[in-house]
Amino acid sequence: MTPKASATPPPGTYEKTSRNIRFEQAEEGRHVLVAQCQKIDGTWVESKLKYDIANCNGVLKWAPDGC
């Protein structure tokens, strides 16, 4: 499945202190997970994480920059 703008974000503890969590299209068909993340002082900042899980020769790997 290719993440879409409406796709459910992957589960994780980040969800407790993040809002407006979404996927955005990036270069070469990859995606970026974007969210407003709360800092320890209570302020909010936009944060981005390259997101790609790839099949690297039969092994699933976290591969935001490819295999």
PDB file of N, CA, C and O in Angstrom, chain B, residues numbered from 101:
ATOM      1  N   MET B 101       0.839  -1.189   0.000  1.00  0.00           N
ATOM      2  CA  MET B 101       0.000   0.000   0.000  1.00  0.00           C
ATOM      3  C   MET B 101       0.876   1.242   0.000  1.00  0.00           C
ATOM      4  O   MET B 101       1.832   1.328   0.770  1.00  0.00           O
ATOM      5  N   THR B 102       0.570   2.163  -0.821  1.00  0.00           N
ATOM      6  CA  THR B 102       1.279   3.450  -0.846  1.00  0.00           C
ATOM      7  C   THR B 102       0.520   4.439   0.025  1.00  0.00           C
ATOM      8  O   THR B 102      -0.678   4.636  -0.184  1.00  0.00           O
ATOM      9  N   PRO B 103       1.187   5.077   1.009  1.00  0.00           N
ATOM     10  CA  PRO B 103       0.471   6.041   1.846  1.00  0.00           C
ATOM     11  C   PRO B 103      -0.109   7.175   1.015  1.00  0.00           C
ATOM     12  O   PRO B 103       0.537   7.677   0.096  1.00  0.00           O
ATOM     13  N   LYS B 104      -1.323   7.571   1.342  1.00  0.00           N
ATOM     14  CA  LYS B 104      -1.997   8.690   0.697  1.00  0.00           C
ATOM     15  C   LYS B 104      -2.240   9.754   1.756  1.00  0.00           C
ATOM     16  O   LYS B 104      -2.050   9.504   2.946  1.00  0.00           O
ATOM     17  N   ALA B 105      -2.656  10.927   1.333  1.00  0.00           N
ATOM     18  CA  ALA B 105      -2.918  12.010   2.273  1.00  0.00           C
ATOM     19  C   ALA B 105      -3.942  11.598   3.320  1.00  0.00           C
ATOM     20  O   ALA B 105      -3.887  12.075   4.453  1.00  0.00           O
ATOM     21  N   SER B 106      -4.881  10.716   2.962  1.00  0.00           N
ATOM     22  CA  SER B 106      -5.918  10.301   3.893  1.00  0.00           C
ATOM     23  C   SER B 106      -5.558   9.017   4.639  1.00  0.00           C
ATOM     24  O   SER B 106      -6.345   8.551   5.463  1.00  0.00           O
ATOM     25  N   ALA B 107      -4.389   8.438   4.370  1.00  0.00           N
ATOM     26  CA  ALA B 107      -3.986   7.191   5.009  1.00  0.00           C
ATOM     27  C   ALA B 107      -3.796   7.394   6.511  1.00  0.00           C
ATOM     28  O   ALA B 107      -3.395   8.467   6.962  1.00  0.00           O
ATOM     29  N   THR B 108      -4.090   6.354   7.267  1.00  0.00           N
ATOM     30  CA  THR B 108      -3.899   6.408   8.712  1.00  0.00           C
ATOM     31  C   THR B 108      -2.407   6.385   9.013  1.00  0.00           C
ATOM     32  O   THR B 108      -1.693   5.515   8.515  1.00  0.00           O
ATOM     33  N   PRO B 109      -1.925   7.326   9.818  1.00  0.00           N
ATOM     34  CA  PRO B 109      -0.499   7.338  10.170  1.00  0.00           C
ATOM     35  C   PRO B 109      -0.122   6.079  10.948  1.00  0.00           C
ATOM     36  O   PRO B 109      -0.974   5.472  11.596  1.00  0.00           O
ATOM     37  N   PRO B 110       1.136   5.690  10.887  1.00  0.00           N
ATOM     38  CA  PRO B 110       1.555   4.506  11.630  1.00  0.00           C
ATOM     39  C   PRO B 110       1.438   4.751  13.138  1.00  0.00           C
ATOM     40  O   PRO B 110       1.680   5.863  13.606  1.00  0.00           O
ATOM     41  N   PRO B 111       1.071   3.723  13.893  1.00  0.00           N
ATOM     42  CA  PRO B 111       0.931   3.896  15.334  1.00  0.00           C
ATOM     43  C   PRO B 111       2.273   4.163  16.007  1.00  0.00           C
ATOM     44  O   PRO B 111       3.321   3.753  15.509  1.00  0.00           O
ATOM     45  N   GLY B 112       2.228   4.838  17.118  1.00  0.00           N
ATOM     46  CA  GLY B 112       3.449   5.102  17.880  1.00  0.00           C
ATOM     47  C   GLY B 112       3.167   6.049  19.032  1.00  0.00           C
ATOM     48  O   GLY B 112       2.119   6.694  19.079  1.00  0.00           O
ATOM     49  N   THR B 113       4.097   6.125  19.946  1.00  0.00           N
ATOM     50  CA  THR B 113       3.918   6.989  21.114  1.00  0.00           C
ATOM     51  C   THR B 113       3.896   8.462  20.738  1.00  0.00           C
ATOM     52  O   THR B 113       3.395   9.286  21.503  1.00  0.00           O
ATOM     53  N   TYR B 114       4.426   8.805  19.581  1.00  0.00           N
ATOM     54  CA  TYR B 114       4.421  10.197  19.132  1.00  0.00           C
ATOM     55  C   TYR B 114       3.008  10.764  19.048  1.00  0.00           C
ATOM     56  O   TYR B 114       2.812  11.974  19.159  1.00  0.00           O
ATOM     57  N   GLU B 115       2.021   9.883  18.850  1.00  0.00           N
ATOM     58  CA  GLU B 115       0.640  10.334  18.695  1.00  0.00           C
ATOM     59  C   GLU B 115       0.112  11.038  19.948  1.00  0.00           C
ATOM     60  O   GLU B 115      -0.796  11.865  19.854  1.00  0.00           O
ATOM     61  N   LYS B 116       0.667  10.721  21.106  1.00  0.00           N
ATOM     62  CA  LYS B 116       0.205  11.320  22.363  1.00  0.00           C
ATOM     63  C   LYS B 116       0.524  12.810  22.441  1.00  0.00           C
ATOM     64  O   LYS B 116      -0.192  13.562  23.103  1.00  0.00           O
ATOM     65  N   THR B 117       1.589  13.244  21.772  1.00  0.00           N
ATOM     66  CA  THR B 117       2.020  14.643  21.853  1.00  0.00           C
ATOM     67  C   THR B 117       2.167  15.270  20.472  1.00  0.00           C
ATOM     68  O   THR B 117       2.957  16.194  20.282  1.00  0.00           O
ATOM     69  N   SER B 118       1.398  14.760  19.508  1.00  0.00           N
ATOM     70  CA  SER B 118       1.424  15.300  18.150  1.00  0.00           C
ATOM     71  C   SER B 118       0.006  15.530  17.674  1.00  0.00           C
ATOM     72  O   SER B 118      -0.932  14.872  18.124  1.00  0.00           O
ATOM     73  N   ARG B 119      -0.141  16.482  16.748  1.00  0.00           N
ATOM     74  CA  ARG B 119      -1.448  16.768  16.161  1.00  0.00           C
ATOM     75  C   ARG B 119      -1.269  17.056  14.679  1.00  0.00           C
ATOM     76  O   ARG B 119      -0.151  17.261  14.205  1.00  0.00           O
ATOM     77  N   ASN B 120      -2.379  17.068  13.953  1.00  0.00           N
ATOM     78  CA  ASN B 120      -2.339  17.310  12.504  1.00  0.00           C
ATOM     79  C   ASN B 120      -1.368  16.358  11.805  1.00  0.00           C
ATOM     80  O   ASN B 120      -0.592  16.769  10.942  1.00  0.00           O
ATOM     81  N   ILE B 121      -1.421  15.103  12.182  1.00  0.00           N
ATOM     82  CA  ILE B 121      -0.519  14.081  11.637  1.00  0.00           C
ATOM     83  C   ILE B 121      -1.020  13.682  10.252  1.00  0.00           C
ATOM     84  O   ILE B 121      -2.196  13.370  10.064  1.00  0.00           O
ATOM     85  N   ARG B 122      -0.093  13.702   9.278  1.00  0.00           N
ATOM     86  CA  ARG B 122      -0.486  13.384   7.900  1.00  0.00           C
ATOM     87  C   ARG B 122       0.726  12.953   7.073  1.00  0.00           C
ATOM     88  O   ARG B 122       1.876  13.172   7.453  1.00  0.00           O
ATOM     89  N   PHE B 123       0.430  12.338   5.938  1.00  0.00           N
ATOM     90  CA  PHE B 123       1.456  12.032   4.947  1.00  0.00           C
ATOM     91  C   PHE B 123       1.435  13.107   3.878  1.00  0.00           C
ATOM     92  O   PHE B 123       0.368  13.600   3.512  1.00  0.00           O
ATOM     93  N   GLU B 124       2.603  13.473   3.376  1.00  0.00           N
ATOM     94  CA  GLU B 124       2.718  14.355   2.214  1.00  0.00           C
ATOM     95  C   GLU B 124       3.598  13.672   1.184  1.00  0.00           C
ATOM     96  O   GLU B 124       4.514  12.926   1.529  1.00  0.00           O
ATOM     97  N   GLN B 125       3.312  13.935  -0.086  1.00  0.00           N
ATOM     98  CA  GLN B 125       4.096  13.383  -1.192  1.00  0.00           C
ATOM     99  C   GLN B 125       5.498  13.995  -1.190  1.00  0.00           C
ATOM    100  O   GLN B 125       5.660  15.191  -0.950  1.00  0.00           O
ATOM    101  N   ALA B 126       6.492  13.180  -1.453  1.00  0.00           N
ATOM    102  CA  ALA B 126       7.872  13.650  -1.559  1.00  0.00           C
ATOM    103  C   ALA B 126       8.434  13.217  -2.911  1.00  0.00           C
ATOM    104  O   ALA B 126       7.705  12.708  -3.762  1.00  0.00           O
ATOM    105  N   GLU B 127       9.716  13.420  -3.096  1.00  0.00           N
ATOM    106  CA  GLU B 127      10.361  13.073  -4.364  1.00  0.00           C
ATOM    107  C   GLU B 127      10.356  11.571  -4.605  1.00  0.00           C
ATOM    108  O   GLU B 127      10.322  10.778  -3.664  1.00  0.00           O
ATOM    109  N   GLU B 128      10.390  11.201  -5.848  1.00  0.00           N
ATOM    110  CA  GLU B 128      10.513   9.810  -6.288  1.00  0.00           C
ATOM    111  C   GLU B 128       9.450   8.890  -5.700  1.00  0.00           C
ATOM    112  O   GLU B 128       9.730   7.722  -5.428  1.00  0.00           O
ATOM    113  N   GLY B 129       8.241   9.393  -5.499  1.00  0.00           N
ATOM    114  CA  GLY B 129       7.164   8.557  -4.998  1.00  0.00           C
ATOM    115  C   GLY B 129       7.240   8.247  -3.514  1.00  0.00           C
ATOM    116  O   GLY B 129       6.401   7.521  -2.983  1.00  0.00           O
ATOM    117  N   ARG B 130       8.232   8.788  -2.855  1.00  0.00           N
ATOM    118  CA  ARG B 130       8.339   8.572  -1.410  1.00  0.00           C
ATOM    119  C   ARG B 130       7.392   9.522  -0.690  1.00  0.00           C
ATOM    120  O   ARG B 130       6.768  10.386  -1.307  1.00  0.00           O
ATOM    121  N   HIS B 131       7.295   9.350   0.615  1.00  0.00           N
ATOM    122  CA  HIS B 131       6.384  10.159   1.408  1.00  0.00           C
ATOM    123  C   HIS B 131       7.088  10.698   2.637  1.00  0.00           C
ATOM    124  O   HIS B 131       8.127  10.192   3.062  1.00  0.00           O
ATOM    125  N   VAL B 132       6.492  11.741   3.194  1.00  0.00           N
ATOM    126  CA  VAL B 132       7.007  12.353   4.414  1.00  0.00           C
ATOM    127  C   VAL B 132       5.861  12.354   5.421  1.00  0.00           C
ATOM    128  O   VAL B 132       4.742  12.754   5.100  1.00  0.00           O
ATOM    129  N   LEU B 133       6.145  11.910   6.627  1.00  0.00           N
ATOM    130  CA  LEU B 133       5.186  11.994   7.717  1.00  0.00           C
ATOM    131  C   LEU B 133       5.367  13.371   8.347  1.00  0.00           C
ATOM    132  O   LEU B 133       6.468  13.720   8.770  1.00  0.00           O
ATOM    133  N   VAL B 134       4.294  14.150   8.411  1.00  0.00           N
ATOM    134  CA  VAL B 134       4.349  15.520   8.908  1.00  0.00           C
ATOM    135  C   VAL B 134       3.395  15.647  10.089  1.00  0.00           C
ATOM    136  O   VAL B 134       2.291  15.103  10.061  1.00  0.00           O
ATOM    137  N   ALA B 135       3.817  16.360  11.119  1.00  0.00           N
ATOM    138  CA  ALA B 135       2.961  16.578  12.283  1.00  0.00           C
ATOM    139  C   ALA B 135       3.389  17.826  13.028  1.00  0.00           C
ATOM    140  O   ALA B 135       4.528  18.275  12.902  1.00  0.00           O
ATOM    141  N   GLN B 136       2.486  18.377  13.792  1.00  0.00           N
ATOM    142  CA  GLN B 136       2.801  19.403  14.767  1.00  0.00           C
ATOM    143  C   GLN B 136       3.155  18.637  16.035  1.00  0.00           C
ATOM    144  O   GLN B 136       2.327  17.890  16.556  1.00  0.00           O
ATOM    145  N   CYS B 137       4.371  18.810  16.537  1.00  0.00           N
ATOM    146  CA  CYS B 137       4.845  18.075  17.709  1.00  0.00           C
ATOM    147  C   CYS B 137       5.064  19.032  18.871  1.00  0.00           C
ATOM    148  O   CYS B 137       5.615  20.122  18.716  1.00  0.00           O
ATOM    149  N   GLN B 138       4.617  18.591  20.035  1.00  0.00           N
ATOM    150  CA  GLN B 138       4.735  19.438  21.220  1.00  0.00           C
ATOM    151  C   GLN B 138       6.109  19.285  21.849  1.00  0.00           C
ATOM    152  O   GLN B 138       6.587  18.173  22.075  1.00  0.00           O
ATOM    153  N   LYS B 139       6.733  20.420  22.126  1.00  0.00           N
ATOM    154  CA  LYS B 139       8.034  20.430  22.788  1.00  0.00           C
ATOM    155  C   LYS B 139       7.819  20.376  24.296  1.00  0.00           C
ATOM    156  O   LYS B 139       6.700  20.566  24.773  1.00  0.00           O
ATOM    157  N   ILE B 140       8.873  20.120  25.038  1.00  0.00           N
ATOM    158  CA  ILE B 140       8.795  20.003  26.484  1.00  0.00           C
ATOM    159  C   ILE B 140       8.275  21.277  27.149  1.00  0.00           C
ATOM    160  O   ILE B 140       7.686  21.217  28.229  1.00  0.00           O
ATOM    161  N   ASP B 141       8.494  22.447  26.500  1.00  0.00           N
ATOM    162  CA  ASP B 141       8.012  23.715  27.072  1.00  0.00           C
ATOM    163  C   ASP B 141       6.543  23.998  26.722  1.00  0.00           C
ATOM    164  O   ASP B 141       6.004  25.043  27.084  1.00  0.00           O
ATOM    165  N   GLY B 142       5.904  23.059  26.016  1.00  0.00           N
ATOM    166  CA  GLY B 142       4.492  23.185  25.681  1.00  0.00           C
ATOM    167  C   GLY B 142       4.201  23.817  24.338  1.00  0.00           C
ATOM    168  O   GLY B 142       3.052  23.806  23.897  1.00  0.00           O
ATOM    169  N   THR B 143       5.203  24.369  23.672  1.00  0.00           N
ATOM    170  CA  THR B 143       4.990  24.969  22.353  1.00  0.00           C
ATOM    171  C   THR B 143       4.938  23.875  21.293  1.00  0.00           C
ATOM    172  O   THR B 143       5.365  22.743  21.524  1.00  0.00           O
ATOM    173  N   TRP B 144       4.407  24.233  20.129  1.00  0.00           N
ATOM    174  CA  TRP B 144       4.250  23.287  19.024  1.00  0.00           C
ATOM    175  C   TRP B 144       5.140  23.693  17.849  1.00  0.00           C
ATOM    176  O   TRP B 144       5.258  24.874  17.521  1.00  0.00           O
ATOM    177  N   VAL B 145       5.764  22.693  17.224  1.00  0.00           N
ATOM    178  CA  VAL B 145       6.595  22.927  16.041  1.00  0.00           C
ATOM    179  C   VAL B 145       6.243  21.890  14.975  1.00  0.00           C
ATOM    180  O   VAL B 145       5.842  20.771  15.295  1.00  0.00           O
ATOM    181  N   GLU B 146       6.397  22.274  13.700  1.00  0.00           N
ATOM    182  CA  GLU B 146       6.187  21.306  12.629  1.00  0.00           C
ATOM    183  C   GLU B 146       7.413  20.422  12.515  1.00  0.00           C
ATOM    184  O   GLU B 146       8.547  20.901  12.537  1.00  0.00           O
ATOM    185  N   SER B 147       7.173  19.135  12.394  1.00  0.00           N
ATOM    186  CA  SER B 147       8.259  18.171  12.276  1.00  0.00           C
ATOM    187  C   SER B 147       7.972  17.272  11.076  1.00  0.00           C
ATOM    188  O   SER B 147       6.816  16.964  10.784  1.00  0.00           O
ATOM    189  N   LYS B 148       9.038  16.851  10.378  1.00  0.00           N
ATOM    190  CA  LYS B 148       8.896  15.992   9.200  1.00  0.00           C
ATOM    191  C   LYS B 148       9.851  14.808   9.309  1.00  0.00           C
ATOM    192  O   LYS B 148      10.972  14.934   9.802  1.00  0.00           O
ATOM    193  N   LEU B 149       9.383  13.664   8.841  1.00  0.00           N
ATOM    194  CA  LEU B 149      10.180  12.440   8.861  1.00  0.00           C
ATOM    195  C   LEU B 149      10.007  11.733   7.525  1.00  0.00           C
ATOM    196  O   LEU B 149       8.884  11.436   7.118  1.00  0.00           O
ATOM    197  N   LYS B 150      11.126  11.461   6.834  1.00  0.00           N
ATOM    198  CA  LYS B 150      11.045  10.675   5.599  1.00  0.00           C
ATOM    199  C   LYS B 150      10.477   9.313   5.954  1.00  0.00           C
ATOM    200  O   LYS B 150      10.889   8.693   6.935  1.00  0.00           O
ATOM    201  N   TYR B 151       9.515   8.848   5.139  1.00  0.00           N
ATOM    202  CA  TYR B 151       8.831   7.599   5.455  1.00  0.00           C
ATOM    203  C   TYR B 151       8.844   6.690   4.248  1.00  0.00           C
ATOM    204  O   TYR B 151       8.249   7.003   3.217  1.00  0.00           O
ATOM    205  N   ASP B 152       9.525   5.561   4.376  1.00  0.00           N
ATOM    206  CA  ASP B 152       9.474   4.544   3.331  1.00  0.00           C
ATOM    207  C   ASP B 152       9.946   3.212   3.896  1.00  0.00           C
ATOM    208  O   ASP B 152      11.057   3.094   4.413  1.00  0.00           O
ATOM    209  N   ILE B 153       9.091   2.231   3.788  1.00  0.00           N
ATOM    210  CA  ILE B 153       9.474   0.855   4.113  1.00  0.00           C
ATOM    211  C   ILE B 153       9.585   0.150   2.773  1.00  0.00           C
ATOM    212  O   ILE B 153       8.634   0.124   1.992  1.00  0.00           O
ATOM    213  N   ALA B 154      10.744  -0.418   2.515  1.00  0.00           N
ATOM    214  CA  ALA B 154      11.010  -1.012   1.204  1.00  0.00           C
ATOM    215  C   ALA B 154      11.303  -2.498   1.309  1.00  0.00           C
ATOM    216  O   ALA B 154      11.721  -2.993   2.356  1.00  0.00           O
ATOM    217  N   ASN B 155      11.079  -3.195   0.215  1.00  0.00           N
ATOM    218  CA  ASN B 155      11.472  -4.585   0.080  1.00  0.00           C
ATOM    219  C   ASN B 155      12.872  -4.565  -0.513  1.00  0.00           C
ATOM    220  O   ASN B 155      13.042  -4.331  -1.710  1.00  0.00           O
ATOM    221  N   CYS B 156      13.861  -4.809   0.313  1.00  0.00           N
ATOM    222  CA  CYS B 156      15.267  -4.809  -0.119  1.00  0.00           C
ATOM    223  C   CYS B 156      15.726  -6.254  -0.262  1.00  0.00           C
ATOM    224  O   CYS B 156      16.178  -6.878   0.698  1.00  0.00           O
ATOM    225  N   ASN B 157      15.599  -6.770  -1.475  1.00  0.00           N
ATOM    226  CA  ASN B 157      16.003  -8.134  -1.786  1.00  0.00           C
ATOM    227  C   ASN B 157      15.322  -9.142  -0.866  1.00  0.00           C
ATOM    228  O   ASN B 157      15.964 -10.047  -0.332  1.00  0.00           O
ATOM    229  N   GLY B 158      13.996  -8.971  -0.688  1.00  0.00           N
ATOM    230  CA  GLY B 158      13.217  -9.931   0.091  1.00  0.00           C
ATOM    231  C   GLY B 158      13.146  -9.645   1.577  1.00  0.00           C
ATOM    232  O   GLY B 158      12.577 -10.441   2.324  1.00  0.00           O
ATOM    233  N   VAL B 159      13.710  -8.527   2.031  1.00  0.00           N
ATOM    234  CA  VAL B 159      13.688  -8.175   3.443  1.00  0.00           C
ATOM    235  C   VAL B 159      13.063  -6.782   3.587  1.00  0.00           C
ATOM    236  O   VAL B 159      13.507  -5.829   2.947  1.00  0.00           O
ATOM    237  N   LEU B 160      12.025  -6.671   4.436  1.00  0.00           N
ATOM    238  CA  LEU B 160      11.436  -5.369   4.683  1.00  0.00           C
ATOM    239  C   LEU B 160      12.388  -4.552   5.552  1.00  0.00           C
ATOM    240  O   LEU B 160      12.867  -5.021   6.584  1.00  0.00           O
ATOM    241  N   LYS B 161      12.654  -3.317   5.114  1.00  0.00           N
ATOM    242  CA  LYS B 161      13.576  -2.443   5.838  1.00  0.00           C
ATOM    243  C   LYS B 161      13.049  -1.027   5.845  1.00  0.00           C
ATOM    244  O   LYS B 161      12.356  -0.599   4.922  1.00  0.00           O
ATOM    245  N   TRP B 162      13.391  -0.298   6.909  1.00  0.00           N
ATOM    246  CA  TRP B 162      13.166   1.143   6.952  1.00  0.00           C
ATOM    247  C   TRP B 162      14.166   1.724   5.968  1.00  0.00           C
ATOM    248  O   TRP B 162      15.372   1.611   6.185  1.00  0.00           O
ATOM    249  N   ALA B 163      13.700   2.338   4.901  1.00  0.00           N
ATOM    250  CA  ALA B 163      14.605   2.761   3.840  1.00  0.00           C
ATOM    251  C   ALA B 163      14.175   4.096   3.240  1.00  0.00           C
ATOM    252  O   ALA B 163      13.839   4.153   2.057  1.00  0.00           O
ATOM    253  N   PRO B 164      14.176   5.176   4.032  1.00  0.00           N
ATOM    254  CA  PRO B 164      13.716   6.462   3.498  1.00  0.00           C
ATOM    255  C   PRO B 164      14.544   6.978   2.327  1.00  0.00           C
ATOM    256  O   PRO B 164      14.084   7.842   1.581  1.00  0.00           O
ATOM    257  N   ASP B 165      15.753   6.463   2.155  1.00  0.00           N
ATOM    258  CA  ASP B 165      16.601   6.869   1.041  1.00  0.00           C
ATOM    259  C   ASP B 165      16.807   5.733   0.052  1.00  0.00           C
ATOM    260  O   ASP B 165      17.725   5.787  -0.766  1.00  0.00           O
ATOM    261  N   GLY B 166      15.968   4.705   0.114  1.00  0.00           N
ATOM    262  CA  GLY B 166      16.072   3.545  -0.783  1.00  0.00           C
ATOM    263  C   GLY B 166      16.921   2.452  -0.169  1.00  0.00           C
ATOM    264  O   GLY B 166      17.517   2.633   0.892  1.00  0.00           O
ATOM    265  N   CYS B 167      16.971   1.307  -0.850  1.00  0.00           N
ATOM    266  CA  CYS B 167      17.734   0.152  -0.368  1.00  0.00           C
ATOM    267  C   CYS B 167      19.239   0.371  -0.520  1.00  0.00           C
ATOM    268  O   CYS B 167      20.029  -0.503  -0.163  1.00  0.00           O
TER     269      CYS B 167
END
